[in-house]
Amino acid sequence: MYKYALTQNNELMDIENLSKINKDNNEYKCISCNEKLIPKLGDINAHHFSHYIKNTVCSRETYLHKLGKMVFHDYYIECKNKNIEYNIEYEFSKECKYYFKKYSKICSYKEEQKFNLIEFFPNIAYQKKVDNFIPDLLLTDKNNKNQIFIEIFVTHRVTWEKINSKNRIIEINIKNEKDIELIKQNTLSYRDNRINFYNIQKNIVKSNCNGECRKLFNLIYLNKDCEIKFDKFTLREIGENSIFEFYILNEKEEYNNDLEKMFSAKCSKKNLPIKNCNLCRYNMLDKFEKNKNEPIYCKFLNFTCNSKEAESCESYVQDYKIINRIETI
């Protein structure tokens, strides 16, 4: 049971465009096996094309793959002829070095972009060879110098070899006939998990935010009340807040007690007024790790706590021997 068939002129026919009146005006054949199909337009079952010879061996995978290519090809040309946009929507990478001298950090972020494929790649062709690759469909610019591969994914994804070739690729996942409507939505978006983009952006865009930083960085810092805090800031916001000392975590770094210990030691060595259990004479790590939120065992008060307990503790004694042994960040 198929929704689509080919006419005797090899034009794609949707069963929804047929009626009992005009169904016999043409002969129909299967997209996959090329065998004769009969339109079924009954009042009970959903309208569909059926093979004239029952039990015909026919691959639904091949049917969906060929159908996806044909629908994209025909609809792309239709949009071009009618001056209708056919867009892609994706996230592209940008870099800004506005704060690099101050913080030794590059602000890397992604920004959504939408552009009309037809404007930049007006030409389309079936399975045209490019180097060692034959994409399902090939989009090219007016000078045939730049191209995009369109790949219809039913059961076989784009190969890593093709991805690593650095060719721009748009992969469309078609699992059933309903997915075909995705092609006709005029926008292929990164938000749709049936769409994958590869190598669309060739180079990272260098930009200048003029201080209007967008990316959030994880920051451990000592505030005006001499308290160690952990929060997210843009690079611009760091300078706008009352912060004595800070450390910007790398993307793969995680905030934990070891990191706080090194930061505390750094603050102490700069003679900043700080109280932290990691620097206390009575500090001992909780060897049993009963509570990761309370990794400190206090030998003097005989209980576990988190490192910030020292901020209000009257028994706190800062130990400079401990401080000098701690590697700072």
Secondary structure, DSSP 4 states (H G I P E B T S, - for coil): -BSEEEETTS-EEEGGG--TTTGGGS-EE-TTT--EEEEE--SSSPPEEEESSTT----HHHHHHHHHHHHHHHHHHHHHHTT---EEEEEEEEEE-TTHHHHS--EEEEEEEEEEHHHH--EEEES--BTTB--SEEEE-TTS-SEEEEEEESS-PPPHHHHHTT-EEEEEE--SGGGHHHHTTSEEETTSTTEEEES---SPEEE--TT-----EEEEEEETTS-EEEEEE-HHHHHHS-EEEEEEPPTT----HHHHHHHHHHHHHTT-----GGGBTTEEE-TT-S-TT--EEETTTTEEE-GGGGGG-TT--B-HHHHHHSPP-
